[in-house]
Amino acid sequence: MRRLFGTDGVRGTANDWPMTAEMALRIGAAAGRYFRNDGSNGHRVVIGKDTRLSGYMFENALTAGLTSTGMNVLLLGPVPTPAVGLLTTSMRADVGIMISASHNPHNDNGIKFFGPDGFKLSDEAEAEIERLVASDIEPAQASNIGRAKRIDDGRFRYAERVKSTFPHGRRLDGLKVVIDCAHGAAYKVAPEVLWELGADVVPVGTQPNGTNINDGVGSTSVRAAAEAIVTHGADVGICLDGDADRVMILDENGQVADGDQLMALFAARRASEGRLSGGTLVATVMSNLGLEHFLGGRGLRLERTKVGDRYVVEAMRRGGWNLGGEQSGHIVMTDYATTGDGLLAGLQFLAAMVETGQTASALARQFTQVPQLLKNVRFAAGTDPLAQAQVRRAITDAEGRLQGRGRLLIRKSGTEPLVRVMAECEDEALLRQVVEGIVAEVEAASVAA
């Protein structure tokens, strides 16, 4: 069988392998068999989802598979991904499942797993579940089939937890905040939290219909939020993605601050307060060199990992560090949460505004970025353009041209058939030349294959 799990669970187009109802049922049964390994009937799984139309299908299929192996299912309905991590632990569940394809369009969907500690499953656990999917899965005896129950207050439990991370005694009175929920999982809870903390809330992307998630809104499409900031004279904008585990901050002029700028701000503030564990920030190989220079100038350290928030979290746990994230907007603060949390990160940015009295634009520009160019090249399924000799030669040539002047990163996406070509260099003409040269070879190799 082809490999099921990618860098962030199982993901694909709804009703195409592996994201079919039949496969979801088998994945649920395999997960149930993996976690209900002592035969008792006390095992629980919590399931959350975003607002995609296909979420109903996968919720029902996973529930059938899980209950068939004796797991008791607690259905949260639409909640952010970090809420699943939180409620897995607070409800003493054995496993949590989030049904979402994050920032992808509505026709995609995915299945993400969290262990009983609220953290994403290890590669080893996913590999064992995948092995069980391909095997004969033993169902529970009729008298031991699991039950399913709706949990109506999941988002309220999450809201209280997120609000508790905001500085005690502080409020958002006087701040006008645009919150773009991408028509996704946080469409109710995010505006509620901001309003309860005293903000004047301007909602964007809060009318999901099953097919408009991430469509012209959210952290990967910030224009609607930027226009709302200008129209309403807002002080700041918070743009979440479809499952609300990542964020982009927009200043009062509608300009974007990505995850690198947010991590720089949070690391500097925590370090000044003695709260940055080991003086270390964890980020991926995609983070800008400017972030590394910013931290080094303050006696702080950047630990890099491969791309994927799960790898950031794994490194944080190994090293005992409490702050990490990705340029794409996953910000992980393990003092508060077990995974990236866009709303939580947005609240921490608002806390910095309240406590310093500075504008969003002043806080959102912590360092000058080294010029960076990223291009994505789509390739045909079943091909491997990076294995082609002409592509390898182009990469070797580019590395030689950049040596001592910048860096190059070539990788396949873990969730889509894309080759990502990224380079950084102060010489922008050279930067364009090396990236475009590799892109051209990758495109040619994909067509030839």
C-alpha positions in Angstrom: 0.0 0.0 0.0 1.2 3.6 -0.7 2.3 5.6 2.3 -0.6 7.2 4.1 1.0 9.6 6.6 2.8 12.7 5.4 4.4 15.5 7.4 1.1 16.4 9.1 -1.2 13.3 9.3 -3.1 12.0 6.3 -4.1 14.5 3.7 -5.6 14.6 0.2 -8.5 15.5 -2.0 -11.9 14.3 -0.6 -13.1 11.1 -2.2 -9.7 10.4 -3.7 -7.3 8.0 -2.1 -6.4 8.2 0.7 -9.1 10.6 1.8 -12.1 8.3 1.1 -14.8 7.3 3.6 -13.7 3.7 3.3 -10.1 4.6 4.2 -11.1 6.9 7.0 -13.1 4.0 8.5 -10.1 1.7 8.3 -7.8 4.4 9.8 -10.3 4.9 12.6 -10.4 1.1 13.3 -6.6 0.9 13.1 -6.2 3.8 15.6 -8.8 2.2 17.8 -7.0 -1.1 17.8 -3.7 0.7 18.5 -4.9 2.7 21.5 -7.4 0.2 22.9 -4.7 -2.4 23.4 -5.8 -3.8 26.7 -9.4 -4.8 25.7 -11.1 -2.6 28.2 -14.1 -0.3 27.5 -12.8 2.8 29.2 -10.8 4.2 26.2 -11.8 7.6 24.7 -11.0 9.6 21.6 -12.0 13.2 21.0 -12.7 14.3 17.4 -12.7 17.9 16.2 -13.1 19.3 12.7 -13.0 22.4 10.7 -15.9 23.7 8.4 -15.3 21.7 5.2 -18.3 20.0 3.7 -16.4 16.7 3.7 -15.9 16.9 7.4 -19.3 15.3 8.0 -18.3 12.3 6.0 -15.0 11.8 7.7 -16.4 12.4 11.1 -18.9 9.6 10.6 -16.5 7.2 9.0 -13.9 7.7 11.7 -16.5 7.3 14.4 -17.7 4.0 12.8 -14.1 2.7 12.7 -13.3 3.7 16.2 -16.4 2.4 17.8 -16.1 -0.9 15.9 -12.9 -1.5 17.8 -14.4 -0.5 21.2 -13.3 3.1 21.5 -15.7 5.7 23.0 -15.9 8.8 20.7 -16.4 12.3 22.0 -17.4 14.6 19.1 -16.4 18.3 19.5 -17.8 19.7 16.2 -16.0 22.7 14.6 -13.1 23.7 16.9 -9.5 24.8 16.2 -6.7 22.2 16.0 -5.1 23.4 19.3 -8.5 22.8 21.1 -8.2 19.1 20.2 -4.7 18.9 21.7 -6.0 20.7 24.9 -9.2 18.6 25.2 -7.4 15.3 24.6 -5.6 15.8 27.9 -8.3 17.6 29.9 -10.9 15.0 29.0 -8.4 12.2 29.8 -8.7 10.8 26.2 -6.3 8.2 24.8 -6.1 10.0 21.4 -7.3 13.1 19.7 -8.2 13.5 16.0 -8.6 16.7 14.0 -10.3 16.5 10.6 -8.8 19.3 8.6 -6.5 20.2 5.7 -5.4 23.4 7.4 -4.8 26.2 4.8 -5.6 24.0 1.8 -8.8 24.6 -0.3 -12.1 23.1 0.7 -11.9 20.1 -1.6 -9.0 18.8 0.4 -9.2 17.3 3.9 -6.9 15.6 6.4 -6.7 13.5 9.5 -4.3 14.6 12.3 -3.7 12.6 15.4 -2.8 13.7 19.0 -1.5 11.4 21.7 -2.8 11.3 25.3 -0.3 14.0 26.2 -1.9 16.4 23.7 1.1 16.3 21.4 1.1 15.0 17.8 1.9 11.4 17.4 5.4 10.2 16.7 6.6 8.8 13.4 6.8 5.4 15.0 3.1 5.5 16.3 1.9 6.7 12.8 3.9 3.9 11.2 2.2 1.3 13.4 -1.2 2.6 12.7 -0.4 2.5 9.0 0.7 -1.1 9.4 -2.6 -1.9 11.1 -4.6 -0.2 8.3 -3.0 -2.7 5.8 -3.7 -5.7 8.1 -6.8 -7.6 9.1 -8.2 -5.3 11.9 -9.8 -7.3 14.7 -13.2 -5.8 15.7 -14.5 -5.7 19.2 -17.0 -8.2 20.4 -20.6 -7.0 20.0 -21.0 -6.3 23.7 -17.8 -4.2 23.6 -18.6 -1.8 20.7 -17.9 1.8 21.7 -20.3 4.7 22.1 -20.4 8.1 20.5 -21.4 11.4 22.3 -21.6 15.0 21.3 -19.7 17.5 23.5 -21.4 20.8 23.2 -19.0 23.0 25.3 -15.7 22.1 23.7 -15.1 25.6 22.2 -16.0 27.3 25.5 -13.4 25.2 27.4 -10.9 26.2 24.8 -11.9 29.8 24.9 -11.3 29.9 28.7 -7.9 28.3 28.3 -6.8 30.8 25.7 -8.1 33.8 27.7 -6.1 32.6 30.7 -2.9 33.2 28.8 -3.6 36.9 28.5 -1.8 39.0 31.2 -3.9 39.0 34.4 -5.8 42.3 34.9 -5.2 43.5 31.3 -7.9 44.3 28.8 -8.2 45.2 25.2 -10.4 48.2 25.7 -9.8 50.9 23.1 -8.2 48.5 20.5 -10.1 47.8 17.3 -9.1 44.4 16.0 -9.9 42.8 12.7 -10.1 39.0 13.1 -10.1 36.9 9.9 -11.1 33.3 10.6 -10.8 32.1 7.0 -14.4 30.8 7.2 -12.8 28.0 9.3 -12.7 26.3 12.6 -12.3 29.5 14.7 -15.2 31.4 13.1 -17.1 31.5 16.4 -14.5 31.2 19.2 -12.0 33.8 18.0 -14.3 36.8 17.8 -15.9 35.7 21.1 -12.6 35.7 22.9 -11.5 39.1 21.6 -14.9 40.6 22.5 -14.8 39.1 26.0 -11.4 40.7 26.5 -12.8 44.1 25.6 -11.7 44.6 22.0 -13.8 46.3 19.4 -14.1 43.4 17.0 -14.3 43.6 13.2 -15.0 40.0 12.0 -13.9 38.7 8.5 -14.3 35.2 7.2 -16.9 34.1 9.8 -19.6 32.8 7.5 -18.6 29.3 6.5 -20.8 27.4 4.0 -18.7 24.2 3.6 -16.9 25.3 0.5 -15.5 28.8 1.2 -12.8 27.9 3.8 -9.6 29.7 3.0 -11.2 31.1 -0.2 -9.8 34.7 -0.5 -9.5 35.0 3.3 -7.2 33.8 6.1 -3.5 33.7 6.8 -2.6 32.7 3.2 -4.8 35.4 1.6 -4.8 38.5 3.8 -6.2 41.1 1.3 -9.7 41.0 2.8 -8.4 41.6 6.3 -6.1 44.4 5.1 -9.0 46.1 3.4 -11.1 45.8 6.5 -8.3 47.4 8.6 -8.2 50.4 6.3 -12.0 50.7 6.0 -12.6 50.5 9.7 -9.5 52.3 10.9 -8.4 49.2 13.0 -5.3 49.0 15.1 -4.3 45.5 14.1 -5.5 42.4 12.2 -5.2 38.8 13.2 -5.5 36.3 10.2 -6.0 32.6 11.1 -6.0 29.7 8.7 -8.7 27.1 8.3 -8.0 25.2 11.5 -6.5 28.2 13.4 -3.2 26.7 14.2 -1.3 29.4 12.3 -1.5 33.2 12.2 -0.4 36.3 10.3 -0.5 39.7 12.0 -1.4 42.8 10.0 -0.4 46.2 11.3 -2.6 49.3 11.3 -1.5 50.0 7.7 -2.4 46.5 6.5 1.2 45.3 6.2 2.0 41.7 7.1 4.2 40.4 9.8 5.0 36.7 9.3 5.9 34.0 11.8 9.6 35.0 11.8 8.8 38.5 13.0 6.4 37.2 15.6 8.9 34.7 16.9 11.6 37.5 17.1 9.2 39.6 19.2 8.2 36.9 21.5 11.7 35.6 22.0 13.0 39.0 22.8 10.2 39.7 25.3 10.6 36.3 27.0 14.3 36.6 27.2 14.1 40.1 28.8 11.7 38.6 31.4 13.9 35.4 32.0 11.2 33.2 30.4 12.9 31.9 27.3 14.1 28.4 28.2 17.8 27.9 27.4 17.9 31.2 25.5 16.8 29.2 22.5 14.2 29.6 19.8 13.3 26.6 17.6 12.4 27.3 14.0 12.7 25.5 10.7 15.1 25.7 7.8 12.7 28.1 6.1 13.1 30.9 8.7 14.9 33.9 7.4 18.6 34.5 8.1 17.6 37.9 9.5 15.9 36.1 12.4 19.1 34.2 13.1 21.1 37.5 13.1 18.5 39.2 15.3 18.8 36.5 17.9 22.6 36.2 17.8 22.8 40.0 18.4 21.0 39.4 21.7 23.0 36.4 22.8 20.2 34.1 21.9 20.3 30.9 19.8 18.3 29.6 16.9 17.8 25.8 16.7 16.7 24.8 13.2 14.6 21.7 12.2 13.2 20.3 9.0 9.9 21.8 7.9 6.8 20.9 9.8 5.5 22.2 13.2 5.6 18.6 14.6 9.4 18.6 14.1 9.6 22.0 15.8 7.7 20.6 18.8 9.7 17.4 18.9 13.0 19.5 19.1 11.4 21.7 21.7 10.6 18.7 23.9 14.0 17.2 23.5 15.8 20.3 24.4 13.5 21.6 27.0 12.8 24.8 25.1 9.4 26.6 25.3 9.2 28.7 22.2 9.3 27.7 18.5 7.5 28.0 15.2 7.5 28.4 11.5 7.7 31.3 9.2 4.3 30.3 7.8 2.7 31.3 11.1 2.7 28.2 13.4 3.8 29.6 16.7 4.2 27.1 19.5 4.4 28.1 23.2 4.6 24.9 25.2 4.0 26.9 28.4 0.4 27.2 27.2 -0.3 24.7 24.4 0.9 21.5 22.8 0.8 22.6 19.2 0.7 25.8 17.1 -2.2 28.1 18.1 -2.9 31.1 16.0 -5.4 32.8 18.3 -3.1 32.3 21.3 -0.2 33.9 19.4 -2.5 36.7 18.3 -3.4 37.4 21.9 0.3 37.5 22.9 0.9 40.1 20.2 -2.0 42.1 21.5 -0.6 41.8 25.0 2.7 43.3 23.8 0.7 46.2 22.3 -1.2 46.8 25.6 1.9 46.5 27.8 4.3 48.6 25.7 1.8 51.1 24.3 3.5 50.6 20.9 1.6 50.4 17.6 1.3 47.1 15.7 3.7 48.5 13.0 6.4 49.2 15.6 6.2 45.7 17.1 5.8 43.8 13.9 9.2 44.9 12.4 11.8 43.4 14.7 14.5 42.8 12.1 15.3 43.5 8.5 14.9 40.4 6.4 17.6 39.0 4.2 16.0 39.0 0.7 14.3 35.6 0.3 12.6 34.1 -2.8 10.4 31.1 -2.6 8.8 29.5 -5.7 6.6 26.3 -5.8 6.7 24.0 -8.8 3.9 21.6 -9.2 4.8 18.2 -10.7 2.9 15.2 -12.0 2.0 12.5 -9.5 4.4 9.5 -9.6 7.3 11.6 -10.9 10.4 12.7 -9.0 12.0 15.7 -10.7 14.6 16.0 -7.9 16.0 12.7 -9.0 16.8 13.9 -12.5 20.4 14.6 -13.4 19.8 18.0 -14.9 18.0 19.2 -11.8 20.7 18.0 -9.5 23.3 19.8 -11.7 21.3 23.0 -11.5 21.1 22.7 -7.7 24.9 22.1 -7.4 25.7 25.1 -9.6 23.4 27.3 -7.5 25.0 26.2 -4.3 28.4 27.1 -5.7 27.2 30.6 -6.7 25.7 31.2 -3.3 28.5 29.9 -1.2 29.4 32.5 1.4 26.7 34.8 0.2 23.5 33.1 1.1 21.8 29.8 1.3 19.6 27.5 -0.8 16.8 25.1 0.3 15.1 22.6 -2.1 12.4 20.3 -0.7 9.3 18.5 -1.6 6.1 19.5 0.1 4.8 16.9 2.5 1.2 17.6 1.7 1.0 18.5 -2.0 2.8 17.5 -5.2 5.1 20.5 -5.1 8.8 21.2 -5.2 9.6 24.2 -3.1 12.7 26.2 -4.2 13.9 28.8 -1.7 17.0 30.9 -1.6 18.3 33.8 0.5 21.0 36.3 -0.6 21.7 40.0 -0.2 22.3 40.2 -4.0 18.7 40.1 -5.3 19.7 39.8 -8.9 21.7 36.6 -8.1 18.9 35.4 -5.9 16.4 35.6 -8.8 18.9 33.9 -11.2 19.5 30.9 -9.0 15.9 30.3 -8.1 14.5 30.8 -11.6 17.2 28.5 -13.0 16.3 25.7 -10.7 12.6 26.2 -11.2 13.1 26.0 -15.0 14.9 22.7 -14.7 12.3 21.2 -12.3 9.5 22.2 -14.7 11.3 20.7 -17.7 12.1 17.5 -15.8 8.4 17.2 -14.7 7.2 17.6 -18.3 9.7 15.1 -19.6 8.7 12.5 -17.1 
